[in-house]
């Protein structure tokens, strides 16, 4: 179709288009007058993403920050938060809301609190302010005062709930780590008992975490062999005495916090006894070396040879003892890490900073967000006109009419012979004449075909 054909159709159906436009506008005005006005109130908080955690010292990264922000947005519209807001606002005892709840659909099986929470969720929107860590919470209510009250309460409940959730999570994690630490303590006690039993049964003792007593004694003899002495002197202390003093100190410290039958106390006593025996042997060896000064370095060489033979004879036992000692060290390290994490979560469960800072006070705009007649009236006019035009075109397609030369040419493939002029009408070239021209193509003429 040409533009002129469309104009003729619209002009012929003008009253339909005008009626559709007017009906849509009147309907929009009636609906807006019946619906209650809506007001938007907004409250802002700042997410402390760049601030180090007061307990762990960690900072949320860029990717983690986006996930964290989206999580906070979802928490704001959570049923738990919305339900608390309804409680604090006193909605559970509001007679108007109770009456509305009783008139709800029978298919709605929600309880009153969940029903109220859904009203708050439906009216709440949360979003991050562009290029910032500021989270804006907006609530739409039927009045400026009610919207502002809900926005303020919603922000407060959200911050309090975030702190409670953080503490609860930390408490739960602390309990789990404490349970694992208790299991690790039992495993450590079992490992210490196994090591002590093996030492007692085989007569080998670890002087420290890496070297056994016999190997340490050989090291002392090797060091002594390179220092000749004209006058042998009986040493007052030997290396085992240092280990014995350390064992006594550990035993005294453990006795303050552990009972006498505690497996760790028994292990310390067994270790102390083995070290005391080794110290006595070293003193005897030292006295023998001093008494055999006449033999010079020969006696020292014989003592070193005997010590090496003893170490070679006990090499298998010492190797197994080192494996047991490594197992003890590993379990002790696990226990320390678990205890440290449990203590960290216990400290986090006592924090008072939710990581969210409220900004200012809730605000409402000067006017209601609905109805907005600046948008409603042009929108209704455009929608009504569009509906009228679509209906006019549909009616024209269902009942085609010849309104001009172009219509006749499109309907029948016949040559146009001429156009016969119509009788002159009153009014000359007035509005009726113009109308006739739009209908018949040319003023005062009729179309004729062969």
C-alpha positions as CSV (number, residue, x, y, z in Angstrom):
1,X,0.0,0.0,0.0
2,X,1.0,3.6,-0.7
3,X,1.1,6.3,1.9
4,X,-2.1,7.9,0.3
5,X,-3.9,4.6,0.8
6,X,-3.1,4.5,4.4
7,X,-4.2,8.1,4.9
8,X,-7.5,7.3,3.2
9,X,-8.0,4.3,5.5
10,X,-7.2,6.2,8.6
11,X,-9.5,9.1,7.6
12,X,-12.3,6.7,6.8
13,X,-11.9,5.0,10.2
14,X,-11.0,8.2,12.1
15,X,-13.9,7.9,14.5
16,X,-12.7,4.4,15.5
17,X,-9.2,5.5,16.1
18,X,-10.4,8.6,18.1
19,X,-12.7,6.4,20.1
20,X,-9.9,3.9,20.9
21,X,-7.5,6.7,21.9
22,X,-10.1,8.4,24.1
23,X,-11.2,5.1,25.7
24,X,-7.6,4.2,26.6
25,X,-6.9,7.6,28.0
26,X,-10.1,7.6,30.1
27,X,-9.5,4.1,31.3
28,X,-5.9,5.0,32.3
29,X,-7.2,8.0,34.3
30,X,-9.9,6.0,36.0
31,X,-7.4,3.2,37.0
32,X,-4.9,5.7,38.4
33,X,-7.6,7.5,40.4
34,X,-8.8,4.2,41.9
35,X,-5.3,2.9,42.8
36,X,-3.6,4.3,45.9
37,X,-0.5,6.5,45.3
38,X,2.9,5.0,45.9
39,X,5.9,6.5,47.5
40,X,9.6,5.4,47.3
41,X,11.9,5.7,50.3
42,X,15.6,4.7,50.1
43,X,18.2,3.9,52.7
44,X,21.9,3.4,52.0
45,X,24.6,1.3,53.6
46,X,28.3,0.9,52.7
47,X,29.8,-2.6,52.3
48,X,33.3,-2.5,53.9
49,X,34.8,-4.7,51.2
50,X,38.2,-2.9,51.2
51,X,38.5,-2.8,55.0
52,X,40.6,-5.7,56.5
53,X,38.7,-8.1,58.7
54,X,39.3,-7.2,62.4
55,X,40.0,-10.9,63.2
56,X,41.5,-12.5,60.1
57,X,42.9,-9.4,58.5
58,X,41.6,-10.6,55.1
59,X,40.3,-8.2,52.4
60,X,37.6,-9.3,49.9
61,X,38.9,-9.3,46.3
62,X,37.2,-7.9,43.2
63,X,35.6,-11.1,42.1
64,X,34.7,-12.1,45.7
65,X,33.3,-8.6,46.2
66,X,30.8,-9.0,43.4
67,X,29.6,-12.3,44.8
68,X,29.5,-10.8,48.3
69,X,27.4,-7.8,47.1
70,X,25.0,-10.0,45.3
71,X,24.6,-12.2,48.3
72,X,23.8,-9.1,50.5
73,X,21.2,-8.0,47.9
74,X,19.5,-11.4,48.2
75,X,19.7,-11.3,52.0
76,X,17.8,-8.0,52.1
77,X,14.8,-9.6,50.4
78,X,15.0,-12.8,52.4
79,X,11.9,-14.0,54.3
80,X,13.8,-14.0,57.6
81,X,14.7,-10.4,57.3
82,X,11.3,-9.3,56.0
83,X,9.5,-11.2,58.7
84,X,11.5,-9.5,61.4
85,X,10.7,-6.1,59.8
86,X,6.9,-6.9,59.9
87,X,7.3,-7.8,63.6
88,X,9.1,-4.7,64.5
89,X,6.7,-2.5,62.7
90,X,3.8,-4.1,64.6
91,X,2.1,-5.3,61.4
92,X,1.2,-8.6,63.1
93,X,-1.4,-6.8,65.2
94,X,-2.7,-4.4,62.5
95,X,-6.5,-4.9,62.1
96,X,-6.5,-3.7,58.5
97,X,-3.8,-6.2,57.5
98,X,-5.5,-8.9,59.4
99,X,-8.7,-8.2,57.5
100,X,-6.8,-8.3,54.2
101,X,-5.2,-11.6,55.1
102,X,-8.5,-13.1,56.0
103,X,-9.9,-12.1,52.5
104,X,-7.0,-13.7,50.7
105,X,-7.5,-16.5,48.2
106,X,-8.2,-19.9,49.6
107,X,-5.4,-21.3,47.6
108,X,-2.9,-19.2,49.6
109,X,-1.8,-21.4,52.5
110,X,0.9,-19.1,53.8
111,X,0.8,-18.1,57.5
112,X,0.2,-14.5,58.4
113,X,3.9,-13.7,59.1
114,X,5.0,-15.1,55.7
115,X,2.2,-13.2,54.0
116,X,3.3,-9.9,55.5
117,X,6.9,-10.7,54.6
118,X,5.9,-11.2,51.0
119,X,4.4,-7.7,51.0
120,X,7.7,-6.2,52.1
121,X,9.6,-8.3,49.7
122,X,7.4,-7.3,46.8
123,X,7.9,-3.6,47.6
124,X,11.7,-3.8,48.2
125,X,14.5,-3.3,45.7
126,X,18.2,-3.3,46.4
127,X,21.1,-2.4,44.1
128,X,24.7,-1.2,44.2
129,X,25.3,2.4,43.3
130,X,27.4,2.4,40.2
131,X,31.2,2.3,40.7
132,X,30.9,2.1,44.5
133,X,30.5,-0.2,47.5
134,X,27.3,1.6,48.5
135,X,24.1,-0.5,48.6
136,X,20.8,1.3,48.1
137,X,17.7,-0.2,49.6
138,X,14.4,1.2,48.2
139,X,10.9,0.4,49.5
140,X,7.7,1.5,47.8
141,X,4.7,2.2,50.1
142,X,1.3,3.8,50.1
143,X,2.5,6.9,51.9
144,X,5.7,8.7,52.4
145,X,5.8,8.1,56.2
146,X,5.1,4.3,55.9
147,X,7.7,3.9,53.2
148,X,10.3,5.7,55.2
149,X,9.6,3.6,58.3
150,X,9.8,0.4,56.4
151,X,13.1,1.4,54.7
152,X,14.6,2.4,58.0
153,X,13.5,-0.8,59.8
154,X,14.6,-2.9,56.9
155,X,18.1,-1.5,56.9
156,X,18.4,-1.9,60.7
157,X,17.2,-5.5,60.7
158,X,19.4,-6.3,57.7
159,X,22.5,-5.0,59.6
160,X,21.6,-6.8,62.8
161,X,20.8,-10.0,61.0
162,X,24.2,-9.9,59.2
163,X,26.0,-9.6,62.5
164,X,24.0,-12.5,64.0
165,X,24.6,-14.6,61.0
166,X,28.3,-13.9,61.1
167,X,28.5,-14.8,64.7
168,X,26.5,-18.0,64.3
169,X,28.7,-19.1,61.4
170,X,31.8,-18.4,63.4
171,X,30.4,-20.3,66.4
172,X,29.5,-23.3,64.3
173,X,33.0,-23.3,62.7
174,X,34.6,-23.0,66.2
175,X,32.6,-26.0,67.5
176,X,33.6,-28.1,64.5
177,X,37.3,-27.2,64.8
178,X,37.2,-27.9,68.6
179,X,35.7,-31.3,67.8
180,X,38.4,-32.0,65.4
181,X,41.0,-30.8,67.8
182,X,39.7,-33.1,70.5
183,X,40.1,-36.0,68.0
184,X,43.6,-34.9,67.1
185,X,44.5,-34.7,70.9
186,X,43.3,-38.3,71.3
187,X,45.4,-39.4,68.2
188,X,48.4,-37.5,69.6
189,X,48.1,-39.2,73.0
190,X,47.9,-42.6,71.3
191,X,51.0,-41.8,69.2
192,X,52.9,-40.6,72.3
193,X,51.9,-43.8,74.2
194,X,53.0,-45.9,71.2
195,X,56.4,-44.2,71.1
196,X,56.9,-44.4,74.9
197,X,56.0,-48.1,74.9
198,X,58.4,-48.8,72.1
199,X,61.2,-46.9,73.9
200,X,60.6,-48.8,77.1
201,X,60.4,-52.2,75.4
202,X,63.6,-51.7,73.3
203,X,65.7,-49.5,75.5
204,X,66.1,-46.7,72.9
205,X,65.3,-43.1,73.6
206,X,65.0,-40.0,71.4
207,X,67.1,-37.2,72.8
208,X,65.2,-34.7,70.7
209,X,62.9,-34.8,67.6
210,X,65.7,-35.9,65.3
211,X,68.6,-37.6,67.2
212,X,68.4,-40.5,69.6
213,X,70.5,-40.7,72.8
214,X,73.0,-43.2,71.5
215,X,73.8,-41.2,68.4
216,X,74.2,-38.1,70.4
217,X,76.6,-39.9,72.7
218,X,78.7,-40.9,69.7
219,X,78.8,-37.3,68.6
220,X,80.1,-36.3,72.0
221,X,82.8,-39.0,71.9
222,X,83.8,-38.0,68.3
223,X,84.1,-34.4,69.4
224,X,86.2,-35.4,72.4
225,X,88.6,-37.5,70.4
226,X,90.0,-34.5,68.6
227,X,91.0,-32.6,71.8
228,X,94.0,-34.3,73.5
229,X,94.5,-33.7,77.2
230,X,97.7,-34.4,79.2
231,X,95.7,-34.6,82.4
232,X,92.4,-36.4,82.2
233,X,89.6,-34.7,84.0
234,X,86.4,-36.3,85.1
235,X,83.5,-34.2,83.6
236,X,81.0,-32.9,86.1
237,X,78.2,-32.9,83.5
238,X,77.5,-34.8,80.3
239,X,75.1,-34.1,77.4
240,X,72.5,-36.4,78.9
241,X,72.4,-34.1,82.0
242,X,71.1,-31.3,79.8
243,X,68.4,-33.5,78.4
244,X,67.5,-34.7,81.9
245,X,67.2,-31.1,83.1
246,X,64.9,-30.3,80.1
247,X,62.8,-33.4,80.9
248,X,62.5,-32.3,84.5
249,X,61.3,-28.9,83.4
250,X,58.7,-30.3,81.0
251,X,57.5,-32.7,83.7
252,X,57.1,-29.9,86.2
253,X,55.2,-27.7,83.8
254,X,52.9,-30.5,82.7
255,X,52.2,-31.5,86.3
256,X,50.5,-28.1,86.8
257,X,47.8,-28.7,84.2
258,X,47.7,-32.5,83.8
259,X,46.7,-35.2,86.2
260,X,49.1,-37.9,87.4
261,X,47.4,-40.6,85.3
262,X,47.3,-38.5,82.1
263,X,48.9,-40.4,79.2
264,X,51.2,-37.4,78.4
265,X,52.4,-37.3,82.0
266,X,53.2,-41.0,81.9
267,X,55.1,-40.5,78.6
268,X,57.1,-37.7,80.1
269,X,58.0,-39.8,83.2
270,X,59.1,-42.7,81.0
271,X,61.2,-40.4,78.9
272,X,62.7,-38.8,82.0
273,X,63.6,-42.3,83.3
274,X,65.2,-43.3,80.1
275,X,67.3,-40.1,79.9
276,X,68.3,-40.5,83.5
277,X,69.6,-44.0,82.7
278,X,71.5,-42.7,79.7
279,X,73.0,-39.9,81.9
280,X,74.2,-42.5,84.4
281,X,75.8,-44.5,81.6
282,X,77.5,-41.4,80.3
283,X,78.9,-40.6,83.7
284,X,80.2,-44.1,84.0
285,X,81.8,-43.9,80.6
286,X,83.4,-40.6,81.5
287,X,84.8,-42.0,84.7
288,X,86.2,-45.0,82.9
289,X,87.8,-42.7,80.4
290,X,89.3,-40.6,83.2
291,X,90.5,-43.7,85.1
292,X,92.1,-45.2,82.0
293,X,94.1,-42.0,81.2
294,X,97.3,-44.1,80.9
295,X,96.0,-45.8,77.9
296,X,95.5,-42.4,76.2
297,X,93.5,-42.2,73.1
298,X,93.2,-46.0,72.9
299,X,90.5,-46.1,75.5
300,X,88.6,-43.3,73.8
301,X,88.8,-45.2,70.5
302,X,87.6,-48.4,72.1
303,X,84.6,-46.4,73.6
304,X,83.8,-45.0,70.2
305,X,84.0,-48.4,68.6
306,X,81.7,-49.8,71.2
307,X,79.3,-47.0,70.8
308,X,79.2,-47.4,67.0
309,X,78.6,-51.2,67.5
310,X,75.7,-50.4,69.8
311,X,74.2,-47.9,67.3
312,X,74.6,-50.4,64.5
313,X,73.0,-53.1,66.6
314,X,70.0,-50.8,67.4
315,X,69.8,-49.2,63.9
316,X,66.5,-50.9,63.1
317,X,65.0,-49.9,66.4
318,X,66.2,-46.4,66.1
319,X,64.8,-46.1,62.6
320,X,61.4,-47.3,63.7
321,X,61.6,-45.0,66.7
322,X,62.2,-42.1,64.3
323,X,59.1,-43.0,62.4
324,X,57.1,-43.0,65.6
325,X,58.6,-39.6,66.5
326,X,57.7,-38.2,63.1
327,X,54.2,-39.4,63.6
328,X,54.0,-37.7,67.0
329,X,55.4,-34.4,65.5
330,X,52.8,-34.5,62.7
331,X,49.9,-35.1,65.0
332,X,51.1,-32.4,67.3
333,X,51.3,-30.0,64.4
334,X,47.8,-30.9,63.3
335,X,46.5,-30.3,66.9
336,X,48.2,-26.9,67.1
337,X,46.6,-25.8,63.7
338,X,43.2,-27.0,64.7
339,X,43.4,-25.4,68.1
340,X,44.5,-22.1,66.5
341,X,41.6,-22.1,64.0
342,X,39.1,-22.9,66.8
343,X,40.5,-20.0,68.8
344,X,40.3,-17.7,65.8
345,X,36.6,-18.5,65.2
346,X,35.8,-18.2,68.9
347,X,37.3,-14.7,68.7
348,X,35.3,-13.9,65.5
349,X,32.1,-15.1,67.2
350,X,32.6,-12.2,69.7
351,X,33.0,-9.4,67.1
352,X,30.6,-6.5,67.0
353,X,31.4,-5.2,63.5
354,X,29.1,-6.7,60.8
355,X,31.2,-5.2,58.0
356,X,28.3,-2.9,57.0
357,X,28.1,0.9,57.7
358,X,24.7,2.7,57.6
359,X,24.8,6.0,55.7
360,X,22.6,8.9,56.6
361,X,18.9,8.6,57.2
362,X,16.2,7.2,54.9
363,X,14.8,9.8,52.4
364,X,11.7,10.2,50.3
365,X,11.2,12.3,47.1
366,X,9.0,15.4,47.0
367,X,6.3,13.7,45.1
368,X,4.7,10.2,44.8
369,X,6.3,7.8,42.3
370,X,2.8,6.8,41.2
371,X,0.7,8.1,39.5
372,X,3.1,9.9,37.2
373,X,0.7,11.8,34.8
374,X,3.6,13.1,32.8
375,X,4.2,9.5,31.7
376,X,0.7,8.1,32.0
377,X,-1.2,10.6,29.7
378,X,1.3,10.4,26.7
379,X,1.6,6.7,27.1
380,X,-2.2,6.2,27.1
381,X,-2.6,8.4,24.0
382,X,0.1,6.5,22.2
383,X,-1.3,3.1,23.2
384,X,-4.9,4.1,22.3
385,X,-3.9,5.5,18.9
386,X,-1.9,2.3,18.2
387,X,-4.8,0.1,19.1
388,X,-7.2,2.1,17.0
389,X,-4.9,2.1,14.0
390,X,-4.4,-1.7,14.3
391,X,-8.1,-2.3,14.5
392,X,-8.7,0.0,11.5
393,X,-6.2,-1.8,9.4
394,X,-7.6,-5.2,10.4
395,X,-11.2,-4.1,9.5
396,X,-10.0,-2.8,6.2
397,X,-8.2,-6.1,5.4
398,X,-11.4,-8.1,6.2
399,X,-13.7,-5.8,4.2
400,X,-11.7,-4.1,1.5
401,X,-13.2,-1.0,-0.2
402,X,-12.2,1.0,-3.2
403,X,-11.3,4.4,-2.0
404,X,-9.1,5.6,-4.9
405,X,-7.3,4.7,-8.1
406,X,-4.6,2.9,-6.2
407,X,-7.1,0.6,-4.5
408,X,-8.8,-0.3,-7.8
409,X,-5.4,-1.0,-9.4
410,X,-4.4,-3.3,-6.6
411,X,-7.7,-5.2,-6.6
412,X,-8.1,-5.8,-10.4
413,X,-5.5,-6.0,-13.1
414,X,-7.4,-3.8,-15.5
415,X,-6.3,-0.8,-17.5
416,X,-7.5,2.6,-16.4
417,X,-9.5,4.3,-19.2
418,X,-10.3,7.5,-17.5
419,X,-11.8,9.3,-14.6
420,X,-15.4,10.7,-14.8
421,X,-16.0,13.8,-12.9
422,X,-18.7,13.8,-10.2
423,X,-21.5,16.4,-10.0
424,X,-20.4,19.6,-8.5
425,X,-21.3,20.0,-4.8
426,X,-22.0,23.0,-2.7
427,X,-19.2,24.5,-0.9
428,X,-16.7,24.7,-3.7
429,X,-13.3,23.8,-2.5
430,X,-14.3,23.7,1.2
431,X,-13.7,20.8,3.6
432,X,-16.3,18.6,1.9
433,X,-14.5,19.1,-1.4
434,X,-11.2,18.1,0.2
435,X,-12.9,15.0,1.7
436,X,-14.2,14.0,-1.7
437,X,-10.7,14.3,-3.1
438,X,-9.3,12.0,-0.4
439,X,-12.0,9.4,-1.2
440,X,-12.1,9.5,-5.0
441,X,-8.5,10.4,-5.8
442,X,-9.3,13.5,-7.8
443,X,-11.8,16.1,-7.0
444,X,-15.1,15.9,-8.8
445,X,-14.3,12.7,-10.8
446,X,-15.2,9.0,-10.8
447,X,-13.0,6.2,-12.0
448,X,-14.0,4.0,-14.9
449,X,-12.5,0.7,-16.0
450,X,-12.8,-1.3,-19.2
